[in-house]
Amino acid sequence: MPPTVLILAAGQGTRMRSRKLKVLHELCGLPMVLWPVRAAVAAGAGRVVVVDSPARALAPVLPEGVELAVQPVADGTGGAVAAAIAHLDAGSAAGDDGPVLVLSGDVPLLSAEAIGALTVAHERSGAVATMVTSVLDDPRGYGRVVRDEAGAVVRVAETKEIADATPAELQIREVNAGIYAFDAGALRSALPRLSVDNAQGELYLPQVLDLLRGDGRTVAAHVLEDPALMLGVNDRVALAHARELAQEAIHRRHLLAGVDIVDPRATVIDVDVQIGQDTTIEPFTTIKGRTRIGAGCTIRHSYLVDCLLEDGVSVGPFAYLRPDATLRSGAKAGTFVEVKNSDIGAAAKVPHLSYIGDADVGEGTNLGAGTITANYDGQSKHRTTIGKRVRGGVDTSFVAPVTVGDDAYTAAGSVVTDDVPEGALAVARAKQRNVEGYAERRDARLHSEDT
């Protein structure tokens, strides 16, 4: 049976010093809680249940198929798991065949591979419970794993309060990662017996291990070799560290796939970004959201959000591609160009100092410097349609809604308010008038005013 995965995410995270729930803080373009959710799904979980507080703040971000359980009272990790089990039992006859894995919504870097390895280790051990441990240079903030002389796990010494652990236990460097695998029936039998007899007055999930051992049943430990995978986020310092590690992994994935990231230390790429082979990302580029970039593109010192770039596109430097910007094969958005909700055709060029919003630009068109699509009339957005092979003069404004036919031209400095026929030249500017002797008369007037 595939495992059922419970993700504990009801904590408020007061140390984040934020009005936002801790697990909703973003990590490389994704709310933190969705990192373990995605990992669980990728690991083949049969059901994924996220435990939330009664406010149900997580409901809007959870993907379809992921279930939400409510922990009615903030009574600790044991209470959170009990709420999840009650949700499972109410929703269906879950049975005891598949293991139950418990993860934390504030431990975002645990991979699908690590979850799969835990599932296999638990099945092979024959134990009713398997806890994940790791050895840390600085174990502060984690429960310590107490073993006997034979190396068997005896208990977990909590450290939230001074009275929870002895001085000797605080010297232990092996820690409880807060990640578990349980046989469902054994977990159900132990949860009702949890007590609040501790300094925090909470139901500690690790006490389940003590109860199962007291029942004469086997509890195993699975050592996580990479401590970074169990990094918990309790404040913004830890979030920054997790972001650094996640970004490093994202860069490594793209580099191994054939993307040239010139300076990863000066490049930000969100987790859902897709980049094709032989594309070059130059320093000081930020690529956000679900941006998709084809093969053989060059991105220079630019900011891209939720946009699509086909093969051979050139962007930047200092370009800003906003949501729903599409650059077709071989297109160019040059220096200080902003594109929003627009389709730039194949081999079309917007070379520099332009804003293209709510527009369709045809194949092979070249728009001069300072081109503006005036898409908003104060109440509604309107669309500009520019045909194929159009040559736009510098400092042209297209006041939408307006259509420019194929092979048309616009004169420099034009404000185009009417449709331009195919092959025509649009000249839309006031006639120039030179006022002779203006400077001499102005100087004379200023001199008379001074005297």
C-alpha positions as CSV (number, residue, x, y, z in Angstrom):
1,M,0.0,0.0,0.0
2,P,1.3,3.5,-0.8
3,P,2.0,5.6,2.3
4,T,-0.4,8.2,3.7
5,V,1.6,11.4,4.4
6,L,0.6,13.8,7.2
7,I,2.1,17.3,7.0
8,L,1.9,19.3,10.3
9,A,1.5,23.0,9.5
10,A,-0.8,24.5,12.1
11,G,1.8,26.4,14.0
12,Q,1.7,30.2,13.9
13,G,5.4,30.8,13.7
14,T,5.6,33.8,16.0
15,R,9.4,34.0,15.7
16,M,9.0,35.0,12.0
17,R,7.8,38.4,13.3
18,S,5.1,38.4,10.5
19,R,1.4,38.8,10.1
20,K,1.7,36.0,7.5
21,L,1.5,32.4,8.6
22,K,5.0,30.9,8.8
23,V,4.5,28.1,6.2
24,L,3.0,30.6,3.7
25,H,6.3,32.5,3.4
26,E,7.7,31.9,0.0
27,L,10.7,29.8,-0.8
28,C,12.0,30.2,-4.3
29,G,8.5,31.1,-5.7
30,L,6.5,28.5,-3.7
31,P,4.8,28.8,-0.3
32,M,7.0,26.8,2.1
33,V,4.2,24.3,2.9
34,L,4.0,23.2,-0.7
35,W,7.6,22.0,-0.7
36,P,6.8,18.9,1.5
37,V,3.4,18.5,-0.2
38,R,5.1,18.2,-3.7
39,A,7.8,15.9,-2.3
40,A,5.2,13.6,-0.8
41,V,3.2,13.5,-4.1
42,A,6.4,12.8,-6.0
43,A,7.3,10.0,-3.6
44,G,4.1,8.2,-4.4
45,A,1.9,9.0,-1.4
46,G,-1.6,7.6,-1.6
47,R,-3.1,10.4,0.4
48,V,-1.6,13.7,1.6
49,V,-3.2,15.5,4.5
50,V,-2.1,18.9,5.7
51,V,-3.0,19.9,9.3
52,D,-4.1,23.5,9.7
53,S,-5.4,25.7,12.4
54,P,-9.2,26.5,12.6
55,A,-8.5,29.6,10.5
56,R,-7.9,27.3,7.5
57,A,-5.4,29.8,6.1
58,L,-3.7,27.1,4.0
59,A,-6.8,26.0,2.1
60,P,-6.4,28.5,-0.8
61,V,-2.8,27.3,-1.6
62,L,-3.2,23.6,-1.4
63,P,-3.4,21.8,-4.8
64,E,-6.3,19.6,-5.9
65,G,-6.3,16.2,-4.2
66,V,-4.5,17.4,-1.1
67,E,-6.7,17.1,2.0
68,L,-7.0,19.6,4.9
69,A,-7.4,18.5,8.5
70,V,-8.1,21.0,11.3
71,Q,-6.3,20.9,14.7
72,P,-9.0,22.5,16.8
73,V,-6.7,23.4,19.7
74,A,-3.0,24.2,19.6
75,D,-2.0,21.3,21.8
76,G,1.3,20.2,20.2
77,T,2.4,17.8,17.5
78,G,0.6,14.8,19.1
79,G,-2.6,16.7,18.9
80,A,-1.9,17.7,15.3
81,V,-1.4,14.0,14.3
82,A,-4.5,13.0,16.2
83,A,-6.5,15.6,14.2
84,A,-5.2,14.2,11.0
85,I,-6.0,10.6,12.0
86,A,-9.5,11.7,12.9
87,H,-9.8,13.3,9.5
88,L,-8.7,10.1,7.8
89,D,-11.1,7.9,9.8
90,A,-14.0,10.3,9.1
91,G,-13.2,10.4,5.3
92,S,-12.9,6.7,4.6
93,A,-12.0,3.3,6.0
94,A,-8.3,4.0,5.8
95,G,-7.2,0.6,7.1
96,D,-3.9,-0.3,8.7
97,D,-2.1,-1.7,5.6
98,G,-0.2,1.3,4.4
99,P,2.4,3.2,6.6
100,V,1.6,6.7,7.9
101,L,4.4,9.2,7.4
102,V,4.6,12.4,9.4
103,L,6.4,15.5,8.0
104,S,6.5,19.1,9.0
105,G,5.3,22.0,6.9
106,D,8.3,24.1,8.1
107,V,10.9,21.5,6.9
108,P,10.8,22.4,3.2
109,L,13.9,20.8,1.8
110,L,13.1,17.1,2.5
111,S,13.2,15.5,-1.0
112,A,11.0,12.9,-2.6
113,E,14.0,10.6,-2.6
114,A,14.5,10.9,1.1
115,I,10.8,10.2,1.7
116,G,11.0,7.1,-0.4
117,A,14.1,6.0,1.4
118,L,12.3,6.4,4.8
119,T,9.3,4.3,3.5
120,V,11.7,1.5,2.4
121,A,13.7,1.6,5.6
122,H,10.5,1.4,7.7
123,E,9.2,-1.6,5.7
124,R,12.5,-3.5,5.9
125,S,13.0,-2.8,9.6
126,G,9.8,-4.6,10.7
127,A,9.4,-1.9,13.3
128,V,6.0,-0.3,14.1
129,A,7.6,3.1,14.1
130,T,10.7,4.6,12.5
131,M,12.1,8.0,13.4
132,V,14.4,10.0,11.2
133,T,17.6,11.3,12.9
134,S,20.6,13.2,12.0
135,V,23.9,14.4,13.6
136,L,24.3,18.1,13.8
137,D,27.3,20.3,14.7
138,D,24.8,22.6,16.4
139,P,21.8,20.7,17.7
140,R,20.2,23.6,19.6
141,G,16.4,23.7,19.2
142,Y,16.1,20.0,18.4
143,G,15.0,17.0,20.5
144,R,18.0,14.8,21.4
145,V,18.0,11.1,20.5
146,V,18.9,9.1,23.6
147,R,20.3,5.6,22.9
148,D,21.3,2.7,25.2
149,E,24.7,1.0,25.4
150,A,23.7,-1.3,22.6
151,G,22.8,1.7,20.3
152,A,19.1,1.2,20.4
153,V,16.9,4.3,20.6
154,V,15.5,4.7,24.1
155,R,13.7,8.0,23.9
156,V,13.7,11.6,22.5
157,A,14.6,14.3,25.0
158,E,12.7,17.4,24.1
159,T,14.5,20.8,24.6
160,K,11.7,23.4,24.2
161,E,12.0,24.1,28.0
162,I,15.0,23.7,30.3
163,A,13.2,21.1,32.4
164,D,12.6,18.8,29.4
165,A,16.2,17.5,29.1
166,T,19.1,16.9,31.4
167,P,22.5,18.6,31.0
168,A,23.9,15.3,29.7
169,E,21.2,14.9,27.2
170,L,21.7,18.4,25.9
171,Q,25.3,17.4,24.9
172,I,23.9,14.8,22.5
173,R,24.4,15.8,18.8
174,E,22.1,13.2,17.3
175,V,18.7,14.9,16.9
176,N,15.2,14.0,16.1
177,A,14.3,15.4,12.7
178,G,10.6,15.4,13.4
179,I,10.0,13.0,10.6
180,Y,8.4,9.6,11.2
181,A,7.0,6.5,9.7
182,F,4.3,4.6,11.6
183,D,2.2,1.5,11.2
184,A,-1.2,3.0,11.1
185,G,-2.7,0.7,13.7
186,A,0.1,1.2,16.2
187,L,-0.1,4.9,15.8
188,R,-3.9,4.8,16.4
189,S,-3.4,2.8,19.6
190,A,-0.8,5.2,21.1
191,L,-2.3,8.6,20.3
192,P,-5.1,8.5,22.9
193,R,-2.5,7.7,25.6
194,L,-0.4,10.8,25.1
195,S,-0.1,13.1,28.2
196,V,0.8,16.7,28.7
197,D,3.2,15.8,31.5
198,N,6.0,18.0,30.3
199,A,7.3,21.6,30.7
200,Q,5.4,22.9,27.7
201,G,2.1,21.2,28.7
202,E,1.7,19.9,25.1
203,L,1.1,16.5,23.5
204,Y,4.5,15.6,22.1
205,L,4.4,13.2,19.2
206,P,7.7,11.6,20.2
207,Q,6.0,10.2,23.3
208,V,4.3,7.8,20.9
209,L,7.6,6.1,20.5
210,D,7.9,5.7,24.3
211,L,4.5,4.2,24.5
212,L,5.1,1.7,21.7
213,R,8.4,0.6,23.2
214,G,6.5,0.2,26.5
215,D,4.1,-2.1,24.7
216,G,7.1,-4.3,23.8
217,R,7.1,-3.2,20.1
218,T,10.1,-2.3,18.0
219,V,11.0,1.3,17.2
220,A,13.7,1.9,14.6
221,A,15.8,4.9,13.6
222,H,16.7,6.0,10.1
223,V,19.7,8.3,9.9
224,L,19.5,11.1,7.3
225,E,23.0,11.5,5.9
226,D,22.4,15.1,4.6
227,P,21.4,17.3,7.5
228,A,20.3,20.1,5.2
229,L,17.2,18.0,4.2
230,M,15.9,18.3,7.7
231,L,16.5,22.0,8.1
232,G,13.6,23.5,10.1
233,V,12.5,27.1,9.5
234,N,11.5,29.0,12.6
235,D,12.6,32.5,11.8
236,R,13.7,34.6,8.9
237,V,17.4,33.8,9.4
238,A,16.6,30.1,8.9
239,L,14.3,30.9,5.9
240,A,17.2,32.8,4.2
241,H,19.4,29.8,4.8
242,A,16.8,27.4,3.4
243,R,16.4,29.7,0.4
244,E,20.1,29.7,-0.2
245,L,20.2,25.9,-0.2
246,A,17.1,25.6,-2.4
247,Q,18.5,28.1,-4.9
248,E,21.7,26.2,-5.1
249,A,19.8,23.0,-5.9
250,I,17.8,24.8,-8.6
251,H,20.9,26.2,-10.2
252,R,22.6,22.8,-10.1
253,R,19.6,21.2,-11.8
254,H,19.6,23.7,-14.7
255,L,23.4,23.6,-15.1
256,L,23.4,19.8,-15.4
257,A,20.6,20.1,-17.9
258,G,22.7,22.2,-20.2
259,V,21.8,25.8,-19.1
260,D,24.8,28.2,-18.8
261,I,24.3,30.3,-15.6
262,V,27.3,32.6,-15.8
263,D,27.3,33.5,-12.1
264,P,24.9,31.5,-9.9
265,R,25.6,33.8,-7.0
266,A,24.1,36.7,-8.9
267,T,21.1,34.9,-10.4
268,V,17.7,34.2,-8.9
269,I,15.6,31.4,-10.4
270,D,12.3,30.1,-9.0
271,V,11.6,26.4,-8.6
272,D,9.0,26.2,-11.3
273,V,11.0,28.0,-14.0
274,Q,11.8,25.9,-17.1
275,I,14.9,26.7,-19.2
276,G,16.0,25.0,-22.5
277,Q,19.4,23.6,-23.4
278,D,22.2,26.1,-24.4
279,T,20.4,29.1,-23.0
280,T,22.7,31.6,-21.3
281,I,21.6,33.4,-18.2
282,E,23.9,36.3,-17.5
283,P,24.5,37.8,-14.0
284,F,21.9,39.9,-12.1
285,T,19.0,38.2,-13.8
286,T,15.8,37.2,-11.8
287,I,13.4,34.7,-13.3
288,K,10.2,34.2,-11.3
289,G,7.0,32.1,-11.3
290,R,6.2,29.7,-14.1
291,T,8.4,31.3,-16.7
292,R,9.4,29.1,-19.6
293,I,12.5,29.8,-21.6
294,G,13.4,27.8,-24.8
295,A,16.7,26.6,-26.1
296,G,19.5,28.9,-27.3
297,C,18.2,32.0,-25.7
298,T,20.3,34.8,-24.1
299,I,19.0,36.6,-21.0
300,R,21.0,39.6,-19.8
301,H,20.6,41.3,-16.5
302,S,16.7,41.2,-16.6
303,Y,13.6,40.5,-14.6
304,L,11.2,37.8,-15.9
305,V,7.9,36.8,-14.3
306,D,5.4,34.2,-15.5
307,C,6.3,34.6,-19.2
308,L,7.1,32.4,-22.2
309,L,10.2,32.6,-24.3
310,E,10.6,30.4,-27.3
311,D,13.9,29.2,-28.8
312,G,16.5,31.7,-29.8
313,V,15.1,34.7,-27.9
314,S,17.3,37.6,-26.7
315,V,16.3,39.6,-23.7
316,G,17.9,42.6,-22.0
317,P,19.9,44.0,-20.4
318,F,17.5,45.7,-18.0
319,A,14.3,44.2,-19.6
320,Y,11.2,43.5,-17.5
321,L,9.0,40.8,-18.9
322,R,5.7,40.7,-16.9
323,P,3.0,38.0,-16.6
324,D,1.7,36.6,-19.9
325,A,4.5,38.2,-22.0
326,T,5.3,35.8,-24.9
327,L,8.3,36.1,-27.1
328,R,8.2,33.9,-30.2
329,S,11.2,32.2,-31.7
330,G,14.1,34.5,-32.4
331,A,12.3,37.6,-31.0
332,K,14.1,40.3,-29.1
333,A,13.2,42.5,-26.1
334,G,16.2,44.9,-25.7
335,T,17.5,47.3,-23.2
336,F,15.0,48.9,-20.8
337,V,12.0,47.2,-22.5
338,E,8.9,46.3,-20.6
339,V,6.5,43.7,-22.0
340,K,3.2,42.8,-20.4
341,N,0.4,40.5,-21.6
342,S,1.6,40.7,-25.1
343,D,2.7,38.3,-27.9
344,I,5.8,39.3,-29.7
345,G,6.0,37.4,-33.0
346,A,8.9,35.4,-34.4
347,A,12.0,37.4,-35.2
348,A,10.2,40.6,-34.1
349,K,12.3,43.2,-32.3
350,V,11.5,45.7,-29.6
351,P,15.1,46.9,-29.2
352,H,15.1,49.5,-26.4
353,L,13.3,52.0,-24.2
354,S,9.8,50.8,-24.9
355,Y,6.6,49.6,-23.2
356,I,4.5,47.0,-24.9
357,G,1.3,46.1,-23.0
358,D,-1.8,44.2,-24.1
359,A,-0.5,43.9,-27.7
360,D,0.0,41.5,-30.5
361,V,3.1,42.2,-32.6
362,G,3.6,40.3,-35.9
363,E,6.5,38.3,-37.2
364,G,9.5,40.3,-38.3
365,T,8.2,43.6,-37.0
366,N,10.8,46.1,-35.7
367,L,9.6,48.8,-33.2
368,G,11.8,51.8,-32.8
369,A,13.1,53.2,-29.5
370,G,10.6,54.8,-27.2
371,T,7.6,52.9,-28.6
372,I,4.6,52.9,-26.3
373,T,1.3,51.1,-26.5
374,A,-1.2,53.3,-24.6
375,N,-3.5,50.4,-23.4
376,Y,-5.5,52.0,-20.6
377,D,-8.1,54.7,-21.0
378,G,-8.6,55.3,-17.3
379,Q,-11.4,52.7,-17.0
380,S,-10.6,49.7,-19.3
381,K,-7.6,48.0,-20.9
382,H,-7.6,47.9,-24.8
383,R,-5.5,45.8,-27.2
384,T,-3.1,47.0,-29.9
385,T,-2.6,44.8,-33.0
386,I,0.5,45.3,-35.0
387,G,1.0,43.3,-38.2
388,K,3.9,41.5,-39.8
389,R,7.1,43.3,-41.0
390,V,5.9,46.7,-39.6
391,R,8.6,49.3,-39.2
392,G,7.8,51.6,-36.3
393,G,9.6,55.0,-36.1
394,V,11.2,56.0,-32.8
395,D,9.0,57.6,-30.2
396,T,5.7,56.2,-31.6
397,S,2.7,55.8,-29.4
398,F,-0.1,53.5,-30.3
399,V,-3.3,54.5,-28.6
400,A,-5.4,51.3,-28.2
401,P,-7.6,50.0,-29.6
402,V,-5.8,50.3,-32.8
403,T,-4.6,48.0,-35.6
404,V,-1.6,48.4,-37.9
405,G,-1.5,46.4,-41.1
406,D,1.3,44.2,-42.4
407,D,4.3,46.0,-44.0
408,A,3.2,49.4,-42.6
409,Y,5.4,52.2,-41.4
410,T,5.0,54.9,-38.7
411,A,6.9,58.2,-38.8
412,A,9.0,59.1,-35.8
413,G,7.2,61.0,-33.1
414,S,3.7,59.8,-34.2
415,V,0.7,59.3,-31.9
416,V,-1.3,56.7,-33.8
417,T,-5.0,56.8,-32.9
418,D,-6.5,55.4,-36.1
419,D,-6.0,52.1,-37.9
420,V,-3.1,52.0,-40.4
421,P,-3.7,50.1,-43.6
422,E,-1.4,47.5,-44.9
423,G,1.7,49.0,-46.5
424,A,0.9,52.6,-45.5
425,L,3.0,55.2,-43.7
426,A,1.3,56.7,-40.7
427,V,2.3,60.3,-39.9
428,A,0.5,61.4,-36.8
429,R,2.2,64.5,-35.4
430,A,1.6,68.2,-35.2
431,K,3.0,70.3,-38.0
432,Q,6.2,72.0,-36.9
433,R,6.2,75.8,-36.6
434,N,9.4,77.8,-36.1
435,V,9.1,81.1,-34.2
436,E,11.9,83.4,-35.6
437,G,13.7,85.6,-33.1
438,Y,12.1,83.9,-30.1
439,A,15.4,83.7,-28.0
440,E,16.2,87.5,-28.6
441,R,12.7,88.6,-27.5
442,R,12.7,86.3,-24.5
443,D,16.0,87.7,-23.3
444,A,14.9,91.2,-23.8
445,R,11.7,90.6,-21.8
446,L,13.6,89.0,-18.9
447,H,16.0,91.9,-18.8
448,S,13.2,94.5,-18.6
449,E,11.5,92.5,-15.8
450,D,14.8,92.5,-13.8
451,T,15.2,96.3,-14.1
